[in-house]
Amino acid sequence: MNIGFGITGSFCTHDKALVAVKQLVDDGYNVIPIITDVVGKTNTRFGSSEKFLKELKQITKNEIVASIVDAEPLGPKNMIDVLVVAPCTGNTLAKLANAITDNAVTMTAKSLMRNNRPIVIGIASNDGLGLNLKNIATLMNSKNVYFVPFKQDDPTNKPKSLMVCWDKIKETLKEAINKNQIQPVLG
């Protein structure tokens, strides 16, 4: 199976995204990395973009899809079977819920949606239980969109924050390919 793995902001979770990608590759999946512009050029206290991209390419052995032009054919040319977006920030949730296509990850999602292929979302948002809750609801009610189980990551200090259960990505993928939403969604 060819898996597109979209990575958006939420830089504090990029180390977990690399682990998830490596697990999929180790299980024999062909993983095509897809990033937003921000991921491709932003250095943060969590690391440099250059180091992150080097590790991502080294793990997957594939070129990184980083532009709308390169992402557009992924769906129509059947280059990937499913797209995972993890971490999926509140910003990307809003874009997906409102059909905004302005980066490689959202273009890949659009190209798969129009071809009835599954999109698997792994939330990492400090505002998931705030204004982005409506976007989660919109996407949960959208055809071919599936959520990796998620939970509040720090209910006391960040009561609106939601985090993907990283260890459930592979299981969610298997269900999404069969057009099923893994349960329970809320951990």
C-alpha positions as YAML, in Angstrom:
chain: A
units: angstrom
residues:
- id: 1
  name: MET
  ca: [0.00, 0.00, 0.00]
- id: 2
  name: ASN
  ca: [1.18, 3.52, -0.81]
- id: 3
  name: ILE
  ca: [0.54, 5.92, 2.05]
- id: 4
  name: GLY
  ca: [0.81, 9.68, 1.76]
- id: 5
  name: PHE
  ca: [1.88, 11.05, 5.15]
- id: 6
  name: GLY
  ca: [1.05, 14.74, 5.51]
- id: 7
  name: ILE
  ca: [2.84, 16.69, 8.21]
- id: 8
  name: THR
  ca: [1.68, 20.13, 9.30]
- id: 9
  name: GLY
  ca: [2.86, 22.58, 12.01]
- id: 10
  name: SER
  ca: [2.62, 21.37, 15.62]
- id: 11
  name: PHE
  ca: [6.41, 21.24, 15.74]
- id: 12
  name: CYS
  ca: [6.41, 19.82, 19.25]
- id: 13
  name: THR
  ca: [4.99, 16.57, 17.82]
- id: 14
  name: HIS
  ca: [7.28, 16.12, 14.82]
- id: 15
  name: ASP
  ca: [9.43, 13.61, 16.68]
- id: 16
  name: LYS
  ca: [6.32, 11.46, 17.18]
- id: 17
  name: ALA
  ca: [5.41, 11.85, 13.50]
- id: 18
  name: LEU
  ca: [8.84, 10.53, 12.53]
- id: 19
  name: VAL
  ca: [8.32, 7.50, 14.79]
- id: 20
  name: ALA
  ca: [4.90, 6.85, 13.21]
- id: 21
  name: VAL
  ca: [6.35, 7.12, 9.69]
- id: 22
  name: LYS
  ca: [9.21, 4.77, 10.59]
- id: 23
  name: GLN
  ca: [6.78, 2.19, 12.00]
- id: 24
  name: LEU
  ca: [4.78, 2.22, 8.75]
- id: 25
  name: VAL
  ca: [7.94, 1.90, 6.65]
- id: 26
  name: ASP
  ca: [9.20, -0.93, 8.89]
- id: 27
  name: ASP
  ca: [5.86, -2.70, 8.36]
- id: 28
  name: GLY
  ca: [6.46, -2.65, 4.61]
- id: 29
  name: TYR
  ca: [4.36, 0.32, 3.52]
- id: 30
  name: ASN
  ca: [5.64, 2.76, 0.91]
- id: 31
  name: VAL
  ca: [5.31, 6.12, 2.64]
- id: 32
  name: ILE
  ca: [5.38, 9.31, 0.60]
- id: 33
  name: PRO
  ca: [6.06, 12.33, 2.83]
- id: 34
  name: ILE
  ca: [4.05, 15.49, 2.20]
- id: 35
  name: ILE
  ca: [4.64, 18.74, 4.07]
- id: 36
  name: THR
  ca: [3.22, 22.22, 4.36]
- id: 37
  name: ASP
  ca: [5.31, 25.26, 3.45]
- id: 38
  name: VAL
  ca: [5.70, 26.13, 7.12]
- id: 39
  name: VAL
  ca: [7.16, 22.70, 7.93]
- id: 40
  name: GLY
  ca: [9.61, 23.06, 5.06]
- id: 41
  name: LYS
  ca: [11.13, 26.33, 6.16]
- id: 42
  name: THR
  ca: [10.56, 26.94, 9.86]
- id: 43
  name: ASN
  ca: [13.18, 26.41, 12.52]
- id: 44
  name: THR
  ca: [11.81, 26.21, 16.06]
- id: 45
  name: ARG
  ca: [13.00, 25.41, 19.55]
- id: 46
  name: PHE
  ca: [12.09, 21.81, 18.69]
- id: 47
  name: GLY
  ca: [14.61, 21.62, 15.85]
- id: 48
  name: SER
  ca: [15.58, 22.82, 12.41]
- id: 49
  name: SER
  ca: [13.50, 22.18, 9.33]
- id: 50
  name: GLU
  ca: [16.61, 21.00, 7.47]
- id: 51
  name: LYS
  ca: [17.32, 18.28, 10.04]
- id: 52
  name: PHE
  ca: [13.67, 17.20, 10.17]
- id: 53
  name: LEU
  ca: [13.35, 16.96, 6.38]
- id: 54
  name: LYS
  ca: [16.63, 15.05, 6.12]
- id: 55
  name: GLU
  ca: [15.38, 12.48, 8.66]
- id: 56
  name: LEU
  ca: [11.99, 12.21, 6.94]
- id: 57
  name: LYS
  ca: [13.58, 11.56, 3.55]
- id: 58
  name: GLN
  ca: [16.08, 9.11, 5.06]
- id: 59
  name: ILE
  ca: [13.30, 7.10, 6.75]
- id: 60
  name: THR
  ca: [10.96, 6.96, 3.74]
- id: 61
  name: LYS
  ca: [13.54, 6.78, 0.94]
- id: 62
  name: ASN
  ca: [11.14, 8.98, -1.03]
- id: 63
  name: GLU
  ca: [11.27, 12.58, -2.20]
- id: 64
  name: ILE
  ca: [9.27, 14.97, -0.04]
- id: 65
  name: VAL
  ca: [6.20, 16.46, -1.70]
- id: 66
  name: ALA
  ca: [6.30, 20.13, -0.75]
- id: 67
  name: SER
  ca: [4.35, 22.00, -3.43]
- id: 68
  name: ILE
  ca: [0.80, 22.14, -4.71]
- id: 69
  name: VAL
  ca: [2.01, 21.29, -8.22]
- id: 70
  name: ASP
  ca: [3.76, 18.12, -7.01]
- id: 71
  name: ALA
  ca: [0.82, 17.11, -4.81]
- id: 72
  name: GLU
  ca: [-1.98, 17.52, -7.35]
- id: 73
  name: PRO
  ca: [-1.42, 14.29, -9.34]
- id: 74
  name: LEU
  ca: [-1.17, 12.03, -6.27]
- id: 75
  name: GLY
  ca: [-4.91, 11.28, -6.27]
- id: 76
  name: PRO
  ca: [-5.84, 11.30, -9.97]
- id: 77
  name: LYS
  ca: [-2.82, 9.19, -10.95]
- id: 78
  name: ASN
  ca: [-3.48, 6.69, -8.13]
- id: 79
  name: MET
  ca: [-0.05, 7.30, -6.64]
- id: 80
  name: ILE
  ca: [-1.28, 6.89, -3.07]
- id: 81
  name: ASP
  ca: [-4.06, 4.76, -1.60]
- id: 82
  name: VAL
  ca: [-4.65, 6.76, 1.57]
- id: 83
  name: LEU
  ca: [-3.50, 10.03, 3.12]
- id: 84
  name: VAL
  ca: [-2.60, 10.36, 6.78]
- id: 85
  name: VAL
  ca: [-2.35, 13.91, 8.12]
- id: 86
  name: ALA
  ca: [-0.56, 13.78, 11.48]
- id: 87
  name: PRO
  ca: [-0.02, 16.08, 13.14]
- id: 88
  name: CYS
  ca: [-3.07, 17.87, 11.78]
- id: 89
  name: THR
  ca: [-3.17, 21.33, 13.30]
- id: 90
  name: GLY
  ca: [-6.29, 23.37, 13.93]
- id: 91
  name: ASN
  ca: [-5.27, 25.54, 10.98]
- id: 92
  name: THR
  ca: [-5.23, 22.53, 8.66]
- id: 93
  name: LEU
  ca: [-8.48, 21.20, 10.15]
- id: 94
  name: ALA
  ca: [-10.13, 24.51, 9.27]
- id: 95
  name: LYS
  ca: [-8.73, 24.43, 5.75]
- id: 96
  name: LEU
  ca: [-9.88, 20.84, 5.14]
- id: 97
  name: ALA
  ca: [-13.35, 21.54, 6.58]
- id: 98
  name: ASN
  ca: [-13.74, 24.61, 4.38]
- id: 99
  name: ALA
  ca: [-12.15, 23.29, 1.17]
- id: 100
  name: ILE
  ca: [-9.17, 25.64, 1.28]
- id: 101
  name: THR
  ca: [-6.32, 24.32, -0.84]
- id: 102
  name: ASP
  ca: [-3.18, 26.36, -0.29]
- id: 103
  name: ASN
  ca: [-0.36, 23.89, 0.37]
- id: 104
  name: ALA
  ca: [0.82, 20.39, -0.58]
- id: 105
  name: VAL
  ca: [-1.05, 18.66, 2.27]
- id: 106
  name: THR
  ca: [-4.43, 20.28, 1.57]
- id: 107
  name: MET
  ca: [-4.00, 19.72, -2.19]
- id: 108
  name: THR
  ca: [-3.25, 16.04, -1.60]
- id: 109
  name: ALA
  ca: [-6.35, 15.75, 0.58]
- id: 110
  name: LYS
  ca: [-8.46, 17.43, -2.10]
- id: 111
  name: SER
  ca: [-7.07, 15.18, -4.84]
- id: 112
  name: LEU
  ca: [-7.84, 12.06, -2.81]
- id: 113
  name: MET
  ca: [-11.30, 13.26, -1.73]
- id: 114
  name: ARG
  ca: [-12.36, 13.83, -5.32]
- id: 115
  name: ASN
  ca: [-11.31, 10.26, -6.08]
- id: 116
  name: ASN
  ca: [-13.08, 8.75, -3.04]
- id: 117
  name: ARG
  ca: [-9.91, 7.69, -1.25]
- id: 118
  name: PRO
  ca: [-9.61, 7.81, 2.53]
- id: 119
  name: ILE
  ca: [-8.11, 10.67, 4.50]
- id: 120
  name: VAL
  ca: [-6.96, 9.81, 8.04]
- id: 121
  name: ILE
  ca: [-6.62, 12.72, 10.45]
- id: 122
  name: GLY
  ca: [-4.44, 12.74, 13.55]
- id: 123
  name: ILE
  ca: [-5.33, 15.90, 15.47]
- id: 124
  name: ALA
  ca: [-2.76, 18.02, 17.30]
- id: 125
  name: SER
  ca: [-4.51, 21.27, 18.16]
- id: 126
  name: ASN
  ca: [-4.48, 23.59, 21.14]
- id: 127
  name: ASP
  ca: [-7.96, 24.71, 20.04]
- id: 128
  name: GLY
  ca: [-9.66, 21.40, 19.25]
- id: 129
  name: LEU
  ca: [-12.33, 21.95, 21.90]
- id: 130
  name: GLY
  ca: [-12.63, 25.64, 21.03]
- id: 131
  name: LEU
  ca: [-13.45, 27.22, 17.70]
- id: 132
  name: ASN
  ca: [-12.03, 24.22, 15.83]
- id: 133
  name: LEU
  ca: [-14.58, 21.83, 17.32]
- id: 134
  name: LYS
  ca: [-17.00, 22.77, 14.52]
- id: 135
  name: ASN
  ca: [-14.34, 21.82, 11.95]
- id: 136
  name: ILE
  ca: [-13.84, 18.45, 13.61]
- id: 137
  name: ALA
  ca: [-17.60, 17.88, 13.48]
- id: 138
  name: THR
  ca: [-17.73, 18.89, 9.82]
- id: 139
  name: LEU
  ca: [-14.93, 16.51, 8.92]
- id: 140
  name: MET
  ca: [-16.35, 13.66, 11.02]
- id: 141
  name: ASN
  ca: [-19.50, 13.95, 8.93]
- id: 142
  name: SER
  ca: [-17.60, 14.00, 5.64]
- id: 143
  name: LYS
  ca: [-17.35, 11.01, 3.35]
- id: 144
  name: ASN
  ca: [-14.00, 9.17, 3.38]
- id: 145
  name: VAL
  ca: [-12.58, 11.15, 6.31]
- id: 146
  name: TYR
  ca: [-11.50, 9.12, 9.34]
- id: 147
  name: PHE
  ca: [-10.00, 10.17, 12.65]
- id: 148
  name: VAL
  ca: [-7.22, 8.54, 14.59]
- id: 149
  name: PRO
  ca: [-8.47, 8.35, 18.20]
- id: 150
  name: PHE
  ca: [-7.59, 11.45, 20.18]
- id: 151
  name: LYS
  ca: [-7.77, 12.79, 23.72]
- id: 152
  name: GLN
  ca: [-7.15, 15.89, 25.76]
- id: 153
  name: ASP
  ca: [-3.42, 16.02, 26.28]
- id: 154
  name: ASP
  ca: [-3.39, 18.35, 29.30]
- id: 155
  name: PRO
  ca: [-6.94, 19.05, 30.55]
- id: 156
  name: THR
  ca: [-5.77, 21.16, 33.49]
- id: 157
  name: ASN
  ca: [-3.34, 23.51, 31.76]
- id: 158
  name: LYS
  ca: [-4.70, 23.35, 28.20]
- id: 159
  name: PRO
  ca: [-8.40, 22.48, 28.51]
- id: 160
  name: LYS
  ca: [-9.15, 22.97, 24.78]
- id: 161
  name: SER
  ca: [-6.15, 21.04, 23.50]
- id: 162
  name: LEU
  ca: [-6.51, 17.70, 21.69]
- id: 163
  name: MET
  ca: [-3.79, 15.21, 20.76]
- id: 164
  name: VAL
  ca: [-3.77, 12.20, 18.46]
- id: 165
  name: CYS
  ca: [-3.12, 8.79, 20.01]
- id: 166
  name: TRP
  ca: [0.01, 8.16, 17.95]
- id: 167
  name: ASP
  ca: [-0.03, 4.42, 18.59]
- id: 168
  name: LYS
  ca: [-3.42, 4.09, 16.85]
- id: 169
  name: ILE
  ca: [-2.40, 5.34, 13.40]
- id: 170
  name: LYS
  ca: [-1.77, 1.93, 11.82]
- id: 171
  name: GLU
  ca: [-4.98, 0.46, 13.23]
- id: 172
  name: THR
  ca: [-6.96, 3.49, 12.02]
- id: 173
  name: LEU
  ca: [-5.43, 3.14, 8.54]
- id: 174
  name: LYS
  ca: [-6.55, -0.47, 8.29]
- id: 175
  name: GLU
  ca: [-10.10, 0.47, 9.25]
- id: 176
  name: ALA
  ca: [-10.19, 3.50, 6.94]
- id: 177
  name: ILE
  ca: [-9.16, 1.38, 3.93]
- id: 178
  name: ASN
  ca: [-12.27, -0.71, 4.70]
- id: 179
  name: LYS
  ca: [-14.36, 2.47, 5.03]
- id: 180
  name: ASN
  ca: [-14.78, 2.12, 8.82]
- id: 181
  name: GLN
  ca: [-14.14, 4.66, 11.54]
- id: 182
  name: ILE
  ca: [-12.12, 3.09, 14.36]
- id: 183
  name: GLN
  ca: [-13.86, 3.23, 17.72]
- id: 184
  name: PRO
  ca: [-13.72, 4.72, 20.24]
- id: 185
  name: VAL
  ca: [-12.61, 8.00, 18.69]
- id: 186
  name: LEU
  ca: [-12.30, 9.77, 22.04]
- id: 187
  name: GLY
  ca: [-9.69, 8.29, 24.35]
...
